[in-house]
Amino acid sequence: MSSRHSKHHHDRRDRSRDRERDRSRSPRRRSRGRNRSVGRDRSASPDRKAELPLGVKPISEDDYFQKSDEFRLWLKDEKRKYFDELSGDKARSYFRKFVKAWNRCKLPNKYYEGITPGTLAATTNTSFKWGFASKASKAETSALRAARVEVGAATYKVSVDDIEPDMDNEDSQSGPSARGGGRVQGPARPSASDLTLANELLASQRAEDGKYKHAKNKRETKERIEEIVGPKEGGREGRLENQKVKRENDRDFRESRGGRGDEGLEVDESTLMGGSDSFKAMIARRDMAKKKYQQKNEEKYSEFQERAVMMKDKEKATMDMFQQLAKQRFG
């Protein structure tokens, strides 16, 4: 009886000792499990920042307009998307992905080196192509690229030498550049397609001005010749004019000889002047020509004024169109 009681007492004491041991061990196990999960979370944290090239700063979603050129090129090359074909929400969503790739240094070097304004082709914004663009020769394409560079240089007040129109060699360039981190911030600039459109409008205006100036110079030259030589006349009036000139030359010749050889020669005024009617007709013709010349000058001046007003209105309409495009695209 006593041995059975003592055995039961030992068993109960052993069970209580095991429970105390389990309690003392379980906090350490839980703490070790927590430490392992925290360490795993730290190692997988996406907030670890990669080391960017020298002079390049991290960007945020607030740099949407400052990095618009790089973003458009990234959309076309990496995502096969075109900026003009995206909605506003889609564009913002893709820009957030672009920001993450930029800050993690996962982009090619050309994005960190910076893209000079005006060097992106219009095909970066949209997949649409004009019919004449596919038929353009190599010389025409080079001329269009050079014109785009000039427009970009004039728009953003930079030197033409600083703009590299050939974008095919960007992938071969390596090494960071401080140009990407020191770009001047300002209002939203028009896209490359807008610059191309502006260049086409300017070329059209120059062609029209050249045609107008050529016609104007031709007309003025003709009028100057008529003013010096006189209008081309035929028929009876032309013959009378030639006879009058001949008589005046003969009279000057006789007077230069002191009146010798024509003493006693009396000629009436009608014979000398060719008749009163023809003289009056000549005076009337001269006055009419003078009046016609003055009227042409007035019409020419009026046409010049109208042309100047039309050109000014056309330039104003072009600028208003660009401002409207900028408001619609950039807000």
C-alpha positions in Angstrom: 0.0 0.0 0.0 2.8 2.4 0.9 4.8 1.5 -2.1 1.9 2.1 -4.4 1.3 5.5 -2.9 4.9 6.5 -3.2 5.0 5.4 -6.9 1.9 7.5 -7.6 3.6 10.5 -6.0 6.7 10.1 -8.1 4.7 9.9 -11.3 2.8 13.1 -10.5 6.0 14.9 -9.7 7.6 13.8 -12.9 4.6 15.1 -14.9 4.7 18.5 -13.3 8.4 18.7 -13.9 7.9 18.0 -17.7 5.2 20.7 -17.9 7.5 23.3 -16.4 10.3 22.3 -18.8 7.9 22.7 -21.8 6.9 26.2 -20.6 10.4 27.3 -20.2 11.3 26.0 -23.7 8.3 27.3 -25.7 9.1 31.1 -25.5 12.5 30.5 -26.9 11.1 28.5 -29.8 8.6 31.2 -30.6 11.2 33.9 -30.4 13.5 31.9 -32.7 10.7 31.5 -35.2 9.9 35.2 -35.1 13.6 36.0 -35.6 13.8 33.7 -38.6 10.7 35.2 -40.2 11.9 38.8 -39.6 15.3 38.0 -41.1 13.5 36.4 -44.1 11.4 39.5 -44.6 14.5 41.8 -44.4 16.3 39.7 -47.0 13.3 39.9 -49.4 12.5 43.5 -48.8 12.0 45.4 -52.0 13.1 48.7 -50.4 16.8 48.0 -50.7 18.2 50.7 -53.0 20.6 49.9 -55.8 23.6 52.1 -56.4 22.8 54.6 -59.2 25.5 55.9 -61.6 27.4 58.9 -60.4 25.5 62.2 -60.7 22.1 60.5 -61.2 19.4 61.0 -58.5 16.5 58.7 -57.7 13.2 59.8 -59.1 9.6 59.6 -57.9 6.1 59.9 -59.5 6.4 63.7 -59.2 9.0 63.6 -62.0 6.4 62.5 -64.6 7.0 65.5 -66.9 10.8 65.9 -66.3 11.4 62.3 -67.4 8.8 62.2 -70.1 11.3 61.6 -73.0 13.0 58.7 -71.2 9.6 57.3 -70.2 8.3 57.4 -73.8 11.4 55.6 -75.1 11.2 53.0 -72.3 7.5 52.4 -73.2 8.3 51.7 -76.9 11.5 49.7 -76.4 10.7 47.7 -73.3 6.9 47.4 -73.2 6.1 47.8 -76.9 3.6 50.5 -76.0 3.0 54.0 -77.4 2.3 56.9 -75.1 -0.4 58.5 -77.3 -2.3 55.2 -77.2 -2.5 55.0 -73.4 -5.2 56.4 -71.1 -4.1 58.7 -68.3 -4.5 55.9 -65.6 -2.5 53.5 -67.8 0.3 56.0 -68.4 0.6 56.7 -64.6 0.6 52.9 -63.9 3.4 52.3 -66.4 5.3 55.3 -65.1 5.3 53.8 -61.5 6.9 50.7 -63.0 9.4 53.0 -64.8 10.3 54.7 -61.5 10.9 51.4 -59.8 13.2 50.2 -62.6 15.0 53.5 -62.6 15.7 53.5 -58.8 16.8 49.8 -58.9 19.3 50.6 -61.7 17.7 48.1 -64.0 17.6 50.4 -67.1 20.2 50.7 -69.9 22.8 53.4 -69.6 21.2 55.6 -72.2 18.3 56.4 -69.8 20.6 57.6 -67.1 22.8 59.6 -69.5 19.8 61.7 -70.4 18.0 62.4 -73.7 18.4 65.7 -75.3 15.0 67.4 -76.3 14.1 67.1 -80.0 16.1 63.9 -80.7 13.3 61.5 -80.3 11.5 60.5 -83.5 7.8 61.0 -83.8 7.3 57.2 -84.0 8.2 57.0 -80.3 4.7 58.5 -79.4 2.4 56.6 -81.8 2.4 53.6 -84.1 0.6 55.5 -86.8 2.6 56.4 -90.0 1.8 58.7 -92.8 1.7 57.2 -96.3 4.5 59.6 -97.6 6.8 58.7 -94.7 7.3 55.1 -95.9 8.3 56.5 -99.4 10.8 59.0 -98.1 14.3 58.6 -99.3 17.4 58.5 -97.1 18.2 62.1 -98.0 14.7 63.3 -97.1 14.8 61.4 -93.8 18.2 63.0 -92.9 16.9 66.4 -93.8 13.8 65.9 -91.7 16.0 64.8 -88.7 18.3 67.8 -89.1 15.3 70.1 -89.2 13.9 68.5 -86.1 17.2 69.1 -84.3 17.2 72.8 -85.4 13.7 73.2 -84.1 14.6 71.6 -80.8 17.7 73.7 -80.4 15.7 76.9 -81.1 12.9 75.8 -78.7 15.0 74.9 -75.7 17.8 77.4 -76.2 20.6 74.8 -76.6 23.4 74.5 -79.1 22.9 72.3 -82.1 26.2 70.6 -81.3 24.7 69.4 -78.0 22.0 67.5 -79.8 22.8 64.2 -81.4 20.2 63.4 -84.0 21.4 59.8 -84.5 19.7 57.7 -81.9 21.0 54.4 -83.2 24.3 54.5 -81.3 22.9 55.2 -77.9 23.1 51.5 -76.8 26.9 51.5 -77.6 27.5 54.5 -75.3 28.5 53.6 -71.7 29.5 55.4 -68.6 27.4 57.7 -66.5 27.0 61.3 -67.2 26.0 64.2 -65.1 23.8 65.5 -67.9 20.8 63.4 -66.7 21.0 64.9 -63.2 21.4 68.6 -64.2 18.5 69.1 -66.7 16.7 72.3 -66.4 13.2 72.1 -65.0 10.5 74.2 -66.5 7.1 74.1 -68.0 6.0 71.0 -70.0 7.6 70.9 -73.4 5.9 69.7 -76.6 6.6 66.2 -77.8 8.7 65.2 -80.7 5.6 64.7 -82.9 4.6 68.3 -82.1 8.0 69.5 -83.1 7.8 67.6 -86.4 4.4 69.1 -87.1 5.8 72.6 -86.4 8.7 72.0 -88.7 6.3 70.9 -91.5 4.2 74.0 -91.0 7.2 76.2 -91.1 8.5 74.5 -94.3 5.1 75.0 -95.9 5.0 78.7 -94.9 8.6 79.2 -96.3 7.6 77.6 -99.6 4.5 79.9 -99.9 6.6 83.0 -99.0 9.2 82.0 -101.7 6.5 81.7 -104.4 5.0 85.0 -103.4 8.3 86.9 -103.3 9.3 85.4 -106.7 6.0 86.6 -108.3 6.4 90.0 -106.6 9.9 90.5 -107.9 8.9 89.5 -111.4 6.0 92.0 -111.4 8.1 94.8 -110.0 10.9 94.2 -112.6 8.4 94.4 -115.4 6.9 97.6 -114.0 10.4 99.2 -113.6 11.2 98.4 -117.3 7.9 99.9 -118.4 8.6 103.0 -116.3 12.1 103.5 -117.9 11.4 102.4 -121.5 7.7 103.1 -121.6 4.8 100.8 -122.4 4.9 98.8 -125.5 2.6 100.4 -128.0 1.6 99.5 -131.5 -0.5 100.9 -134.3 -1.1 104.5 -135.1 -0.2 105.9 -131.7 3.1 104.1 -131.7 4.0 105.5 -135.1 3.1 109.1 -134.0 5.3 108.8 -130.9 8.2 107.7 -133.0 7.7 110.5 -135.5 7.6 113.1 -132.7 10.9 111.7 -131.3 12.5 111.9 -134.7 11.3 115.5 -135.2 12.7 116.6 -131.9 16.1 115.0 -132.7 16.2 116.7 -136.1 15.4 120.1 -134.5 18.1 119.6 -131.9 20.6 118.8 -134.7 19.7 121.9 -136.7 20.0 124.2 -133.6 23.4 122.7 -132.8 24.6 123.8 -136.3 23.4 127.4 -135.8 20.4 127.3 -138.0 22.4 126.7 -141.2 20.7 124.9 -144.0 17.1 125.6 -142.9 16.9 129.4 -143.3 13.6 130.5 -144.8 12.0 127.2 -144.0 8.7 127.8 -142.4 6.8 124.9 -140.9 3.4 125.3 -139.3 2.7 124.1 -135.8 0.4 121.3 -136.9 3.1 119.8 -139.2 5.8 120.2 -136.5 3.8 118.8 -133.6 1.9 116.2 -135.7 -1.5 117.9 -135.4 -3.3 119.1 -132.3 -5.4 116.0 -132.0 -2.4 113.6 -131.9 -0.6 115.9 -129.4 -3.6 115.9 -127.1 -3.9 112.1 -127.5 -0.2 111.8 -126.5 -0.8 113.9 -123.4 -3.8 111.9 -122.4 -1.9 108.7 -122.9 0.9 109.9 -120.7 -1.5 111.0 -118.0 -3.3 107.7 -118.2 -0.1 105.7 -117.9 0.9 107.8 -114.9 -2.4 107.2 -113.3 -2.3 103.5 -114.0 1.2 103.3 -112.5 0.0 105.0 -109.3 -3.0 102.8 -109.1 -0.8 99.7 -109.4 1.4 101.0 -106.6 -1.6 101.5 -104.3 -2.9 98.0 -105.1 0.5 96.5 -104.5 0.8 98.2 -101.1 -2.7 97.1 -100.2 -1.9 93.5 -101.2 1.3 93.6 -99.1 -0.6 94.8 -96.1 -3.2 92.0 -96.5 -0.4 89.5 -96.9 1.3 90.7 -93.7 -2.0 90.4 -91.8 -2.6 86.9 -93.1 0.8 85.7 -92.1 0.4 87.2 -88.6 -3.0 85.5 -88.2 -1.5 82.2 -89.5 1.4 82.3 -87.0 -1.1 83.1 -84.1 -3.3 80.2 -85.1 -0.2 77.9 -85.1 0.8 79.0 -81.6 -2.7 78.6 -80.3 -2.8 75.1 -81.7 0.4 74.2 -79.9 -0.8 75.7 -76.7 -4.0 73.7 -77.0 -2.1 70.5 -77.6 0.1 71.1 -74.6 -3.0 71.7 -72.4 -4.7 68.5 -73.7 -1.6 66.4 -73.2 0.0 67.7 -70.1 -2.9 69.5 -68.3 
